[in-house]
Every structure is written in C-alpha cells, then in structure tokens.
C-alpha cells in the first residue's frame, strides 16, 4: 500500500504539470492549477516546509499572472497610441474570446481593439495597427505568464528544500 502523503504529493505534482501545460494552452487555467497543486502539497505536508509567507508570495504571483492575462493586450494597444475605446475593446474582446476557445482567445482581443479604434477614429489603417499591437501585447503577456509560472515553481522548490 502506498503512503497517503505520497499519493497527495503525486496529485499535487499532476496539478502543477497540468498548470504548466495551461500556461501554454489558453484553454486551461495554468497558474491557478499550479497554485492549487502547490497548496495541496503544502497541506499534505501539514505546512511543515511551505508556510504562510511562501503561500502569500505564490498567491501574489498568481494574481499577477491573472492580471497579465487581461491587460497584456490592452497595454499593447496603448503602446501605439490607441484610443480608450480600443483599449476597452481589447479587454472586452479578451473576456468574450474565452467563450470562443483557443481561436477566440487569439482573435477576440485583436478584433475588439480594432473595432474600438475604428469606432473612435474611423481609420482602418490605425485600427489594423492597434489590432496587431494588441496581439503582440498578448504574446508578450503569454511569455511573461510562463515566467511567472517558473517563478512560482522556483519559490516553491526553494521553500520546500531549503
């Protein structure tokens, strides 16, 4: 019979692995799964190695990751002088894009920003630039999210083994 701690830790590791897949596949909530796996491991170990300070740091990193998901496209749009309507459009497109799966998550912020910019300025070329800048912002945000996930892993490993 396998030790219950080992089973809990295996489940925690599985959650973390699924979470890392989720940082690359937008259909899965990556960093929440990572945090959940780490919290489960801490609980399974009776918070002996992972205490509240580490959990707070991990929670802050989780919150940062969630914020990055929603504002990355808007920041990309803002960088090329997008109108407030384009910034709001990219945010709305990101939220609505979730319902469209992977394609929706990629296209939603682009379309939202372009439509918002076109409504504000009636300039197709500028609307296209804003849409592309939004998409580039999303790409940079995805890279930053992977970095945050790796930082979470580093904090956890440091606290677990130190």
Secondary structure, DSSP 4 states (H G I P E B T S, - for coil): ---HHHHHHHHHHHHHHHHHHHHHSTTS-HHHHHHHHHHHHHHHTTTSSS-HHHHHHHHHHHHHHHHHHHHHHHHHHHHTT--HHHHHHHHHHHHHHGGGHHHHHHHHHHHHHHHHHHHHH--HHHHHHHHHHHHHHHHHHHHHHHHHHHHHHHHHHHHHH-
